[in-house]
Amino acid sequence: MLIYPLRHQSSSADTWEMLLQDIQDKEQIAHLTNKVSKALIIDLPIQQGFGMSLFLNTSSNLNNHEALHAWVKQTITHLADRQLYDEDSLYLLIKSALLKELPNNEAF
């Protein structure tokens, strides 16, 4: 839902452009988060059980898929130069970061 400004200001075009950019950025993050999370779940066969949240510093009441999704979203959001990566490169970068967070030989 968009909220319209009450007063028209000379910089309202800039405000709308910033708002539009913010919306597009959030949509891009959501798209990339879903795509990368699904690929990781399949590639690393991550079960839906519990336990990953302890290693990913996400809420402990999230199952493994939800914890992974939250972690991927946070990682993508904080990646300042994500526009420099294509989807495959971004996936490999996040997969590498994820494997560093998890203990070796731990099955999820």
PyMOL commands that set and color helices and strands:
alter all, ss='L'
color gray80, all
select helices_A, chain A and resi 12-43+52-56+64-77+82-84+87-101
alter helices_A, ss='H'
color red, helices_A
deselect
rebuild
show_as cartoon
